[in-house]
Amino acid sequence: MATIRSELTTQAPADEVWSAVRDIGALHTRLVPGFVVDTRLEPGARIVTFINGVTLREPIVTLDDEARRLVWTAEGGRAQHYNAALEVASLSGGATSVVWTADFLPDELHAYFSRAIAAGMAAMQRSLDALAA
């Protein structure tokens, strides 16, 4: 199983960052606008439409306010298996770290998911940095 781990740092307060992450129905407006163009909620999952037109159902596995950790999986698309976590942590000096870890099969999708996660992290960096302003 392949794994990608990507991290960003922002000056936005961790509580505000977590608020945006935990708002699972607002990916397209609060967290990664321009990467995700629509998000709809259904019981236990969200339906996510990406900028490239791909639509996936993402069951929510864990939404842990104490740990500031969101875990989801994905149904549909190219992967046989996809599981991801987004974790928010306070850093010294008031900065905040966000780590996105994704595990998926088959391994041959590594380049595809590397590009997608890089684009998602870039959109997230812009949104979160705007919270710091």
N, CA, C and O atoms as CSV, one atom per row, in Angstrom:
chain,resi,resn,atom,element,x,y,z
A,1,MET,N,N,0.850,-1.170,0.000
A,1,MET,CA,C,0.000,0.000,0.000
A,1,MET,C,C,0.896,1.233,0.000
A,1,MET,O,O,1.844,1.317,0.780
A,2,ALA,N,N,0.601,2.167,-0.856
A,2,ALA,CA,C,1.368,3.405,-0.946
A,2,ALA,C,C,0.842,4.424,0.060
A,2,ALA,O,O,-0.338,4.423,0.411
A,3,THR,N,N,1.740,5.287,0.510
A,3,THR,CA,C,1.394,6.348,1.458
A,3,THR,C,C,2.000,7.656,0.987
A,3,THR,O,O,3.145,7.705,0.538
A,4,ILE,N,N,1.211,8.715,1.098
A,4,ILE,CA,C,1.709,10.074,0.864
A,4,ILE,C,C,1.413,10.863,2.119
A,4,ILE,O,O,0.298,10.823,2.639
A,5,ARG,N,N,2.413,11.581,2.606
A,5,ARG,CA,C,2.251,12.464,3.767
A,5,ARG,C,C,2.685,13.856,3.339
A,5,ARG,O,O,3.810,14.054,2.882
A,6,SER,N,N,1.783,14.816,3.491
A,6,SER,CA,C,2.064,16.192,3.098
A,6,SER,C,C,1.729,17.112,4.269
A,6,SER,O,O,0.722,16.918,4.950
A,7,GLU,N,N,2.570,18.106,4.498
A,7,GLU,CA,C,2.381,19.004,5.638
A,7,GLU,C,C,2.495,20.453,5.203
A,7,GLU,O,O,3.303,20.799,4.342
A,8,LEU,N,N,1.673,21.292,5.813
A,8,LEU,CA,C,1.787,22.736,5.617
A,8,LEU,C,C,1.795,23.406,6.980
A,8,LEU,O,O,1.337,22.848,7.977
A,9,THR,N,N,2.329,24.620,6.990
A,9,THR,CA,C,2.338,25.438,8.197
A,9,THR,C,C,1.697,26.771,7.853
A,9,THR,O,O,1.965,27.354,6.803
A,10,THR,N,N,0.848,27.243,8.752
A,10,THR,CA,C,0.169,28.520,8.565
A,10,THR,C,C,0.212,29.302,9.866
A,10,THR,O,O,0.387,28.721,10.937
A,11,GLN,N,N,0.058,30.586,9.781
A,11,GLN,CA,C,-0.015,31.432,10.973
A,11,GLN,C,C,-1.446,31.552,11.487
A,11,GLN,O,O,-1.684,32.199,12.507
A,12,ALA,N,N,-2.393,30.939,10.800
A,12,ALA,CA,C,-3.776,30.948,11.276
A,12,ALA,C,C,-3.853,30.161,12.588
A,12,ALA,O,O,-3.176,29.143,12.734
A,13,PRO,N,N,-4.669,30.619,13.541
A,13,PRO,CA,C,-4.803,29.912,14.818
A,13,PRO,C,C,-5.368,28.498,14.621
A,13,PRO,O,O,-6.236,28.277,13.776
A,14,ALA,N,N,-4.869,27.566,15.400
A,14,ALA,CA,C,-5.279,26.163,15.265
A,14,ALA,C,C,-6.787,25.983,15.419
A,14,ALA,O,O,-7.376,25.160,14.719
A,15,ASP,N,N,-7.420,26.727,16.312
A,15,ASP,CA,C,-8.869,26.599,16.484
A,15,ASP,C,C,-9.620,26.994,15.215
A,15,ASP,O,O,-10.606,26.354,14.851
A,16,GLU,N,N,-9.157,28.043,14.545
A,16,GLU,CA,C,-9.804,28.469,13.299
A,16,GLU,C,C,-9.539,27.478,12.169
A,16,GLU,O,O,-10.417,27.210,11.349
A,17,VAL,N,N,-8.320,26.935,12.133
A,17,VAL,CA,C,-7.986,25.926,11.125
A,17,VAL,C,C,-8.862,24.694,11.333
A,17,VAL,O,O,-9.438,24.168,10.381
A,18,TRP,N,N,-8.960,24.233,12.588
A,18,TRP,CA,C,-9.781,23.061,12.857
A,18,TRP,C,C,-11.247,23.322,12.519
A,18,TRP,O,O,-11.932,22.427,12.025
A,19,SER,N,N,-11.729,24.513,12.774
A,19,SER,CA,C,-13.111,24.856,12.428
A,19,SER,C,C,-13.359,24.664,10.933
A,19,SER,O,O,-14.405,24.150,10.536
A,20,ALA,N,N,-12.400,25.077,10.108
A,20,ALA,CA,C,-12.544,24.921,8.658
A,20,ALA,C,C,-12.459,23.450,8.249
A,20,ALA,O,O,-13.209,23.002,7.382
A,21,VAL,N,N,-11.549,22.700,8.869
A,21,VAL,CA,C,-11.390,21.284,8.534
A,21,VAL,C,C,-12.625,20.491,8.939
A,21,VAL,O,O,-13.118,19.669,8.167
A,22,ARG,N,N,-13.125,20.732,10.143
A,22,ARG,CA,C,-14.242,19.925,10.668
A,22,ARG,C,C,-15.574,20.274,10.006
A,22,ARG,O,O,-16.548,19.539,10.169
A,23,ASP,N,N,-15.636,21.375,9.269
A,23,ASP,CA,C,-16.838,21.756,8.528
A,23,ASP,C,C,-16.868,20.928,7.238
A,23,ASP,O,O,-16.615,21.445,6.150
A,24,ILE,N,N,-17.178,19.644,7.379
A,24,ILE,CA,C,-16.979,18.666,6.301
A,24,ILE,C,C,-17.841,18.916,5.064
A,24,ILE,O,O,-17.576,18.350,4.004
A,25,GLY,N,N,-18.847,19.738,5.186
A,25,GLY,CA,C,-19.685,20.043,4.038
A,25,GLY,C,C,-19.289,21.311,3.309
A,25,GLY,O,O,-19.962,21.726,2.366
A,26,ALA,N,N,-18.194,21.931,3.745
A,26,ALA,CA,C,-17.795,23.216,3.155
A,26,ALA,C,C,-16.394,23.177,2.565
A,26,ALA,O,O,-15.692,24.188,2.568
A,27,LEU,N,N,-15.983,22.032,2.065
A,27,LEU,CA,C,-14.661,21.945,1.430
A,27,LEU,C,C,-14.503,22.987,0.331
A,27,LEU,O,O,-13.463,23.638,0.221
A,28,HIS,N,N,-15.533,23.136,-0.472
A,28,HIS,CA,C,-15.478,24.001,-1.648
A,28,HIS,C,C,-15.538,25.493,-1.321
A,28,HIS,O,O,-15.232,26.325,-2.175
A,29,THR,N,N,-15.929,25.838,-0.094
A,29,THR,CA,C,-16.021,27.250,0.271
A,29,THR,C,C,-15.028,27.667,1.353
A,29,THR,O,O,-14.560,28.806,1.351
A,30,ARG,N,N,-14.700,26.759,2.277
A,30,ARG,CA,C,-13.864,27.144,3.419
A,30,ARG,C,C,-12.449,26.589,3.384
A,30,ARG,O,O,-11.513,27.281,3.785
A,31,LEU,N,N,-12.271,25.375,2.921
A,31,LEU,CA,C,-10.969,24.729,3.092
A,31,LEU,C,C,-10.158,24.648,1.800
A,31,LEU,O,O,-8.986,25.025,1.792
A,32,VAL,N,N,-10.748,24.170,0.723
A,32,VAL,CA,C,-9.986,23.985,-0.516
A,32,VAL,C,C,-10.745,24.482,-1.755
A,32,VAL,O,O,-10.878,23.750,-2.736
A,33,PRO,N,N,-11.245,25.739,-1.707
A,33,PRO,CA,C,-11.922,26.249,-2.902
A,33,PRO,C,C,-10.962,26.277,-4.085
A,33,PRO,O,O,-9.777,26.579,-3.945
A,34,GLY,N,N,-11.502,25.955,-5.242
A,34,GLY,CA,C,-10.670,25.882,-6.436
A,34,GLY,C,C,-10.121,24.485,-6.681
A,34,GLY,O,O,-9.820,24.135,-7.822
A,35,PHE,N,N,-9.987,23.690,-5.644
A,35,PHE,CA,C,-9.603,22.281,-5.762
A,35,PHE,C,C,-10.869,21.429,-5.729
A,35,PHE,O,O,-11.020,20.493,-6.514
A,36,VAL,N,N,-11.765,21.760,-4.825
A,36,VAL,CA,C,-13.092,21.143,-4.750
A,36,VAL,C,C,-14.101,22.205,-5.161
A,36,VAL,O,O,-14.041,23.341,-4.690
A,37,VAL,N,N,-15.033,21.833,-6.048
A,37,VAL,CA,C,-16.006,22.804,-6.553
A,37,VAL,C,C,-17.398,22.621,-5.960
A,37,VAL,O,O,-18.238,23.513,-6.076
A,38,ASP,N,N,-17.659,21.462,-5.317
A,38,ASP,CA,C,-18.945,21.246,-4.678
A,38,ASP,C,C,-18.809,20.156,-3.628
A,38,ASP,O,O,-18.067,19.191,-3.809
A,39,THR,N,N,-19.536,20.321,-2.524
A,39,THR,CA,C,-19.599,19.315,-1.467
A,39,THR,C,C,-21.044,19.226,-1.002
A,39,THR,O,O,-21.668,20.238,-0.683
A,40,ARG,N,N,-21.570,18.008,-0.968
A,40,ARG,CA,C,-22.915,17.773,-0.446
A,40,ARG,C,C,-22.814,16.739,0.659
A,40,ARG,O,O,-22.035,15.790,0.568
A,41,LEU,N,N,-23.605,16.927,1.703
A,41,LEU,CA,C,-23.606,15.979,2.805
A,41,LEU,C,C,-24.741,14.982,2.669
A,41,LEU,O,O,-25.822,15.309,2.180
A,42,GLU,N,N,-24.481,13.774,3.104
A,42,GLU,CA,C,-25.506,12.758,3.271
A,42,GLU,C,C,-25.151,12.055,4.586
A,42,GLU,O,O,-24.037,12.228,5.081
A,43,PRO,N,N,-26.049,11.280,5.154
A,43,PRO,CA,C,-25.752,10.659,6.446
A,43,PRO,C,C,-24.441,9.856,6.421
A,43,PRO,O,O,-24.307,8.887,5.674
A,44,GLY,N,N,-23.489,10.278,7.246
A,44,GLY,CA,C,-22.224,9.570,7.387
A,44,GLY,C,C,-21.195,9.800,6.309
A,44,GLY,O,O,-20.127,9.189,6.343
A,45,ALA,N,N,-21.483,10.668,5.348
A,45,ALA,CA,C,-20.555,10.854,4.226
A,45,ALA,C,C,-20.752,12.224,3.584
A,45,ALA,O,O,-21.716,12.939,3.858
A,46,ARG,N,N,-19.813,12.549,2.733
A,46,ARG,CA,C,-19.945,13.731,1.885
A,46,ARG,C,C,-19.701,13.310,0.446
A,46,ARG,O,O,-18.945,12.378,0.173
A,47,ILE,N,N,-20.353,14.011,-0.462
A,47,ILE,CA,C,-20.167,13.795,-1.898
A,47,ILE,C,C,-19.352,14.985,-2.387
A,47,ILE,O,O,-19.785,16.133,-2.285
A,48,VAL,N,N,-18.173,14.700,-2.918
A,48,VAL,CA,C,-17.214,15.739,-3.263
A,48,VAL,C,C,-16.978,15.756,-4.767
A,48,VAL,O,O,-16.694,14.722,-5.372
A,49,THR,N,N,-17.098,16.944,-5.366
A,49,THR,CA,C,-16.784,17.120,-6.779
A,49,THR,C,C,-15.536,17.982,-6.881
A,49,THR,O,O,-15.487,19.094,-6.357
A,50,PHE,N,N,-14.527,17.449,-7.566
A,50,PHE,CA,C,-13.242,18.117,-7.711
A,50,PHE,C,C,-13.194,18.945,-8.991
A,50,PHE,O,O,-14.036,18.785,-9.875
A,51,ILE,N,N,-12.209,19.824,-9.082
A,51,ILE,CA,C,-12.058,20.724,-10.221
A,51,ILE,C,C,-11.924,19.954,-11.535
A,51,ILE,O,O,-12.312,20.464,-12.586
A,52,ASN,N,N,-11.383,18.734,-11.492
A,52,ASN,CA,C,-11.213,17.937,-12.720
A,52,ASN,C,C,-12.480,17.188,-13.114
A,52,ASN,O,O,-12.465,16.422,-14.077
A,53,GLY,N,N,-13.584,17.395,-12.383
A,53,GLY,CA,C,-14.855,16.777,-12.710
A,53,GLY,C,C,-15.125,15.461,-12.005
A,53,GLY,O,O,-16.243,14.951,-12.074
A,54,VAL,N,N,-14.142,14.900,-11.335
A,54,VAL,CA,C,-14.327,13.645,-10.603
A,54,VAL,C,C,-15.216,13.894,-9.392
A,54,VAL,O,O,-15.018,14.861,-8.657
A,55,THR,N,N,-16.196,13.016,-9.186
A,55,THR,CA,C,-17.062,13.070,-8.013
A,55,THR,C,C,-16.887,11.775,-7.236
A,55,THR,O,O,-16.984,10.685,-7.801
A,56,LEU,N,N,-16.627,11.896,-5.933
A,56,LEU,CA,C,-16.424,10.748,-5.054
A,56,LEU,C,C,-17.342,10.839,-3.849
A,56,LEU,O,O,-17.692,11.930,-3.398
A,57,ARG,N,N,-17.724,9.697,-3.341
A,57,ARG,CA,C,-18.416,9.622,-2.056
A,57,ARG,C,C,-17.339,9.368,-1.008
A,57,ARG,O,O,-16.555,8.428,-1.135
A,58,GLU,N,N,-17.299,10.200,0.022
A,58,GLU,CA,C,-16.297,10.088,1.064
A,58,GLU,C,C,-16.955,9.822,2.419
A,58,GLU,O,O,-17.353,10.762,3.108
A,59,PRO,N,N,-17.072,8.547,2.805
A,59,PRO,CA,C,-17.568,8.252,4.145
A,59,PRO,C,C,-16.618,8.826,5.201
A,59,PRO,O,O,-15.398,8.714,5.082
A,60,ILE,N,N,-17.195,9.435,6.224
A,60,ILE,CA,C,-16.404,9.997,7.319
A,60,ILE,C,C,-16.196,8.888,8.349
A,60,ILE,O,O,-17.158,8.324,8.871
A,61,VAL,N,N,-14.936,8.583,8.631
A,61,VAL,CA,C,-14.585,7.514,9.559
A,61,VAL,C,C,-14.457,8.069,10.977
A,61,VAL,O,O,-14.986,7.488,11.925
A,62,THR,N,N,-13.762,9.183,11.117
A,62,THR,CA,C,-13.528,9.796,12.432
A,62,THR,C,C,-13.553,11.312,12.298
A,62,THR,O,O,-12.973,11.877,11.371
A,63,LEU,N,N,-14.230,11.957,13.233
A,63,LEU,CA,C,-14.191,13.411,13.374
A,63,LEU,C,C,-13.953,13.654,14.861
A,63,LEU,O,O,-14.894,13.682,15.654
A,64,ASP,N,N,-12.680,13.830,15.230
A,64,ASP,CA,C,-12.252,13.873,16.622
A,64,ASP,C,C,-11.848,15.297,16.988
A,64,ASP,O,O,-10.758,15.752,16.642
A,65,ASP,N,N,-12.741,15.996,17.694
A,65,ASP,CA,C,-12.460,17.384,18.060
A,65,ASP,C,C,-11.290,17.497,19.038
A,65,ASP,O,O,-10.502,18.438,18.948
A,66,GLU,N,N,-11.171,16.563,19.955
A,66,GLU,CA,C,-10.093,16.636,20.939
A,66,GLU,C,C,-8.720,16.487,20.279
A,66,GLU,O,O,-7.796,17.238,20.589
A,67,ALA,N,N,-8.590,15.531,19.384
A,67,ALA,CA,C,-7.318,15.303,18.685
A,67,ALA,C,C,-7.165,16.189,17.452
A,67,ALA,O,O,-6.092,16.232,16.851
A,68,ARG,N,N,-8.229,16.896,17.072
A,68,ARG,CA,C,-8.254,17.689,15.834
A,68,ARG,C,C,-7.833,16.814,14.656
A,68,ARG,O,O,-6.869,17.105,13.948
A,69,ARG,N,N,-8.582,15.742,14.474
A,69,ARG,CA,C,-8.249,14.734,13.458
A,69,ARG,C,C,-9.512,14.311,12.715
A,69,ARG,O,O,-10.505,13.909,13.321
A,70,LEU,N,N,-9.452,14.411,11.391
A,70,LEU,CA,C,-10.520,13.973,10.500
A,70,LEU,C,C,-9.993,12.818,9.665
A,70,LEU,O,O,-8.922,12.920,9.067
A,71,VAL,N,N,-10.742,11.718,9.620
A,71,VAL,CA,C,-10.368,10.562,8.799
A,71,VAL,C,C,-11.536,10.244,7.871
A,71,VAL,O,O,-12.694,10.248,8.289
A,72,TRP,N,N,-11.217,9.969,6.606
A,72,TRP,CA,C,-12.238,9.610,5.637
A,72,TRP,C,C,-11.681,8.560,4.676
A,72,TRP,O,O,-10.473,8.337,4.595
A,73,THR,N,N,-12.583,7.938,3.967
A,73,THR,CA,C,-12.224,7.026,2.898
A,73,THR,C,C,-12.915,7.536,1.637
A,73,THR,O,O,-13.665,8.511,1.686
A,74,ALA,N,N,-12.665,6.884,0.525
A,74,ALA,CA,C,-13.291,7.338,-0.723
A,74,ALA,C,C,-13.841,6.145,-1.484
A,74,ALA,O,O,-13.226,5.080,-1.544
A,75,GLU,N,N,-15.015,6.351,-2.063
A,75,GLU,CA,C,-15.665,5.348,-2.898
A,75,GLU,C,C,-15.831,5.922,-4.292
A,75,GLU,O,O,-16.288,7.053,-4.460
A,76,GLY,N,N,-15.456,5.134,-5.290
A,76,GLY,CA,C,-15.483,5.608,-6.668
A,76,GLY,C,C,-14.077,6.026,-7.072
A,76,GLY,O,O,-13.142,5.922,-6.279
A,77,GLY,N,N,-13.933,6.481,-8.260
A,77,GLY,CA,C,-12.622,6.932,-8.715
A,77,GLY,C,C,-11.704,5.787,-9.096
A,77,GLY,O,O,-12.152,4.665,-9.331
A,78,ARG,N,N,-10.420,6.081,-9.152
A,78,ARG,CA,C,-9.430,5.150,-9.687
A,78,ARG,C,C,-8.852,4.192,-8.662
A,78,ARG,O,O,-8.330,3.140,-9.032
A,79,ALA,N,N,-8.934,4.531,-7.382
A,79,ALA,CA,C,-8.293,3.710,-6.355
A,79,ALA,C,C,-9.155,2.501,-5.980
A,79,ALA,O,O,-10.382,2.583,-5.932
A,80,GLN,N,N,-8.491,1.393,-5.719
A,80,GLN,CA,C,-9.162,0.227,-5.157
A,80,GLN,C,C,-9.432,0.467,-3.677
A,80,GLN,O,O,-10.430,-0.003,-3.130
A,81,HIS,N,N,-8.527,1.206,-3.040
A,81,HIS,CA,C,-8.657,1.562,-1.626
A,81,HIS,C,C,-8.070,2.952,-1.442
A,81,HIS,O,O,-7.037,3.279,-2.027
A,82,TYR,N,N,-8.728,3.771,-0.628
A,82,TYR,CA,C,-8.212,5.096,-0.272
A,82,TYR,C,C,-8.687,5.403,1.137
A,82,TYR,O,O,-9.877,5.307,1.440
A,83,ASN,N,N,-7.754,5.770,1.985
A,83,ASN,CA,C,-8.047,6.170,3.357
A,83,ASN,C,C,-7.132,7.345,3.677
A,83,ASN,O,O,-5.937,7.297,3.387
A,84,ALA,N,N,-7.679,8.393,4.270
A,84,ALA,CA,C,-6.859,9.573,4.538
A,84,ALA,C,C,-7.198,10.174,5.890
A,84,ALA,O,O,-8.290,9.981,6.426
A,85,ALA,N,N,-6.228,10.909,6.426
A,85,ALA,CA,C,-6.405,11.640,7.675
A,85,ALA,C,C,-5.855,13.044,7.498
A,85,ALA,O,O,-4.838,13.253,6.838
A,86,LEU,N,N,-6.543,13.997,8.097
A,86,LEU,CA,C,-6.086,15.380,8.154
A,86,LEU,C,C,-5.997,15.723,9.627
A,86,LEU,O,O,-6.983,15.618,10.357
A,87,GLU,N,N,-4.804,16.138,10.068
A,87,GLU,CA,C,-4.566,16.419,11.477
A,87,GLU,C,C,-4.063,17.848,11.643
A,87,GLU,O,O,-3.207,18.312,10.890
A,88,VAL,N,N,-4.606,18.532,12.639
A,88,VAL,CA,C,-4.275,19.927,12.927
A,88,VAL,C,C,-3.579,19.986,14.276
A,88,VAL,O,O,-4.062,19.410,15.251
A,89,ALA,N,N,-2.438,20.683,14.339
A,89,ALA,CA,C,-1.688,20.792,15.598
A,89,ALA,C,C,-1.156,22.206,15.774
A,89,ALA,O,O,-0.738,22.856,14.816
A,90,SER,N,N,-1.179,22.666,17.015
A,90,SER,CA,C,-0.591,23.956,17.360
A,90,SER,C,C,0.920,23.816,17.406
A,90,SER,O,O,1.450,22.820,17.899
A,91,LEU,N,N,1.607,24.826,16.886
A,91,LEU,CA,C,3.060,24.880,16.935
A,91,LEU,C,C,3.484,26.045,17.812
A,91,LEU,O,O,2.676,26.919,18.127
A,92,SER,N,N,4.739,26.057,18.203
A,92,SER,CA,C,5.236,27.168,19.013
A,92,SER,C,C,5.155,28.467,18.216
A,92,SER,O,O,5.264,28.465,16.990
A,93,GLY,N,N,4.964,29.560,18.921
A,93,GLY,CA,C,4.883,30.862,18.271
A,93,GLY,C,C,3.543,31.150,17.642
A,93,GLY,O,O,3.396,32.148,16.936
A,94,GLY,N,N,2.559,30.298,17.880
A,94,GLY,CA,C,1.217,30.555,17.365
A,94,GLY,C,C,0.932,29.991,15.993
A,94,GLY,O,O,-0.180,30.144,15.488
A,95,ALA,N,N,1.904,29.343,15.375
A,95,ALA,CA,C,1.671,28.741,14.059
A,95,ALA,C,C,0.860,27.452,14.214
A,95,ALA,O,O,0.691,26.931,15.316
A,96,THR,N,N,0.370,26.958,13.087
A,96,THR,CA,C,-0.427,25.733,13.061
A,96,THR,C,C,0.088,24.822,11.950
A,96,THR,O,O,0.412,25.276,10.852
A,97,SER,N,N,0.154,23.545,12.257
A,97,SER,CA,C,0.541,22.524,11.287
A,97,SER,C,C,-0.701,21.758,10.853
A,97,SER,O,O,-1.571,21.450,11.667
A,98,VAL,N,N,-0.771,21.454,9.556
A,98,VAL,CA,C,-1.808,20.588,9.019
A,98,VAL,C,C,-1.097,19.480,8.249
A,98,VAL,O,O,-0.295,19.747,7.354
A,99,VAL,N,N,-1.400,18.235,8.610
A,99,VAL,CA,C,-0.795,17.080,7.950
A,99,VAL,C,C,-1.898,16.262,7.295
A,99,VAL,O,O,-2.879,15.893,7.941
A,100,TRP,N,N,-1.730,15.982,6.008
A,100,TRP,CA,C,-2.628,15.127,5.239
A,100,TRP,C,C,-1.854,13.859,4.919
A,100,TRP,O,O,-0.831,13.896,4.236
A,101,THR,N,N,-2.355,12.737,5.420
A,101,THR,CA,C,-1.754,11.437,5.145
A,101,THR,C,C,-2.772,10.594,4.391
A,101,THR,O,O,-3.915,10.452,4.827
A,102,ALA,N,N,-2.358,10.039,3.265
A,102,ALA,CA,C,-3.244,9.213,2.449
A,102,ALA,C,C,-2.589,7.861,2.184
A,102,ALA,O,O,-1.420,7.788,1.807
A,103,ASP,N,N,-3.352,6.803,2.385
A,103,ASP,CA,C,-2.943,5.434,2.056
A,103,ASP,C,C,-3.864,4.937,0.953
A,103,ASP,O,O,-5.077,5.133,1.015
A,104,PHE,N,N,-3.286,4.293,-0.057
A,104,PHE,CA,C,-4.117,3.893,-1.191
A,104,PHE,C,C,-3.522,2.699,-1.935
A,104,PHE,O,O,-2.341,2.373,-1.816
A,105,LEU,N,N,-4.392,2.074,-2.697
A,105,LEU,CA,C,-4.029,0.994,-3.614
A,105,LEU,C,C,-4.679,1.286,-4.952
A,105,LEU,O,O,-5.769,1.859,-4.965
A,106,PRO,N,N,-4.089,0.935,-6.062
A,106,PRO,CA,C,-2.772,0.326,-6.178
A,106,PRO,C,C,-1.655,1.355,-6.064
A,106,PRO,O,O,-1.874,2.557,-6.214
A,107,ASP,N,N,-0.465,0.856,-5.798
A,107,ASP,CA,C,0.715,1.717,-5.647
A,107,ASP,C,C,0.978,2.556,-6.893
A,107,ASP,O,O,1.551,3.642,-6.804
A,108,GLU,N,N,0.564,2.057,-8.044
A,108,GLU,CA,C,0.829,2.749,-9.316
A,108,GLU,C,C,0.135,4.112,-9.406
A,108,GLU,O,O,0.435,4.902,-10.301
A,109,LEU,N,N,-0.788,4.389,-8.484
A,109,LEU,CA,C,-1.465,5.690,-8.480
A,109,LEU,C,C,-0.691,6.752,-7.705
A,109,LEU,O,O,-1.193,7.855,-7.492
A,110,HIS,N,N,0.522,6.426,-7.285
A,110,HIS,CA,C,1.302,7.359,-6.459
A,110,HIS,C,C,1.480,8.723,-7.139
A,110,HIS,O,O,1.254,9.756,-6.508
A,111,ALA,N,N,1.873,8.740,-8.388
A,111,ALA,CA,C,2.091,10.018,-9.085
A,111,ALA,C,C,0.783,10.799,-9.201
A,111,ALA,O,O,0.763,12.014,-9.006
A,112,TYR,N,N,-0.301,10.105,-9.516
A,112,TYR,CA,C,-1.616,10.743,-9.636
A,112,TYR,C,C,-2.020,11.396,-8.308
A,112,TYR,O,O,-2.399,12.567,-8.276
A,113,PHE,N,N,-1.935,10.634,-7.218
A,113,PHE,CA,C,-2.321,11.177,-5.916
A,113,PHE,C,C,-1.332,12.217,-5.412
A,113,PHE,O,O,-1.728,13.142,-4.704
A,114,SER,N,N,-0.071,12.090,-5.753
A,114,SER,CA,C,0.906,13.125,-5.370
A,114,SER,C,C,0.525,14.476,-5.958
A,114,SER,O,O,0.556,15.495,-5.269
A,115,ARG,N,N,0.164,14.475,-7.241
A,115,ARG,CA,C,-0.250,15.732,-7.892
A,115,ARG,C,C,-1.541,16.261,-7.282
A,115,ARG,O,O,-1.665,17.460,-7.029
A,116,ALA,N,N,-2.503,15.372,-7.044
A,116,ALA,CA,C,-3.794,15.797,-6.490
A,116,ALA,C,C,-3.627,16.368,-5.082
A,116,ALA,O,O,-4.186,17.420,-4.769
A,117,ILE,N,N,-2.875,15.692,-4.247
A,117,ILE,CA,C,-2.683,16.167,-2.876
A,117,ILE,C,C,-1.888,17.466,-2.863
A,117,ILE,O,O,-2.173,18.348,-2.053
A,118,ALA,N,N,-0.903,17.602,-3.739
A,118,ALA,CA,C,-0.160,18.867,-3.829
A,118,ALA,C,C,-1.095,20.015,-4.204
A,118,ALA,O,O,-0.988,21.106,-3.644
A,119,ALA,N,N,-2.005,19.781,-5.142
A,119,ALA,CA,C,-2.964,20.816,-5.540
A,119,ALA,C,C,-3.918,21.128,-4.391
A,119,ALA,O,O,-4.236,22.292,-4.147
A,120,GLY,N,N,-4.373,20.100,-3.688
A,120,GLY,CA,C,-5.250,20.315,-2.539
A,120,GLY,C,C,-4.559,21.081,-1.428
A,120,GLY,O,O,-5.153,21.969,-0.818
A,121,MET,N,N,-3.309,20.743,-1.165
A,121,MET,CA,C,-2.563,21.441,-0.114
A,121,MET,C,C,-2.303,22.907,-0.495
A,121,MET,O,O,-2.318,23.781,0.372
A,122,ALA,N,N,-2.069,23.175,-1.764
A,122,ALA,CA,C,-1.873,24.558,-2.212
A,122,ALA,C,C,-3.145,25.371,-2.001
A,122,ALA,O,O,-3.089,26.508,-1.533
A,123,ALA,N,N,-4.293,24.785,-2.347
A,123,ALA,CA,C,-5.577,25.476,-2.122
A,123,ALA,C,C,-5.815,25.676,-0.637
A,123,ALA,O,O,-6.283,26.736,-0.222
A,124,MET,N,N,-5.497,24.664,0.173
A,124,MET,CA,C,-5.678,24.767,1.615
A,124,MET,C,C,-4.759,25.835,2.195
A,124,MET,O,O,-5.180,26.602,3.061
A,125,GLN,N,N,-3.524,25.900,1.739
A,125,GLN,CA,C,-2.585,26.919,2.232
A,125,GLN,C,C,-3.144,28.314,1.984
A,125,GLN,O,O,-3.091,29.169,2.869
A,126,ARG,N,N,-3.678,28.552,0.793
A,126,ARG,CA,C,-4.245,29.872,0.494
A,126,ARG,C,C,-5.408,30.199,1.427
A,126,ARG,O,O,-5.486,31.305,1.963
A,127,SER,N,N,-6.304,29.247,1.621
A,127,SER,CA,C,-7.476,29.482,2.475
A,127,SER,C,C,-7.085,29.720,3.921
A,127,SER,O,O,-7.605,30.630,4.566
A,128,LEU,N,N,-6.174,28.908,4.431
A,128,LEU,CA,C,-5.784,29.036,5.830
A,128,LEU,C,C,-4.956,30.284,6.071
A,128,LEU,O,O,-5.110,30.938,7.102
A,129,ASP,N,N,-4.089,30.623,5.145
A,129,ASP,CA,C,-3.302,31.859,5.288
A,129,ASP,C,C,-4.225,33.073,5.323
A,129,ASP,O,O,-3.934,34.054,6.007
A,130,ALA,N,N,-5.328,33.011,4.596
A,130,ALA,CA,C,-6.280,34.125,4.606
A,130,ALA,C,C,-6.918,34.285,5.987
A,130,ALA,O,O,-7.316,35.390,6.358
A,131,LEU,N,N,-7.020,33.193,6.753
A,131,LEU,CA,C,-7.544,33.284,8.119
A,131,LEU,C,C,-6.591,34.012,9.049
A,131,LEU,O,O,-7.006,34.571,10.064
A,132,ALA,N,N,-5.312,34.002,8.701
A,132,ALA,CA,C,-4.304,34.633,9.550
A,132,ALA,C,C,-4.249,36.137,9.346
A,132,ALA,O,O,-3.729,36.867,10.190
A,133,ALA,N,N,-4.782,36.591,8.234
A,133,ALA,CA,C,-4.681,38.025,7.891
A,133,ALA,C,C,-5.548,38.901,8.780
A,133,ALA,O,O,-5.568,40.121,8.613
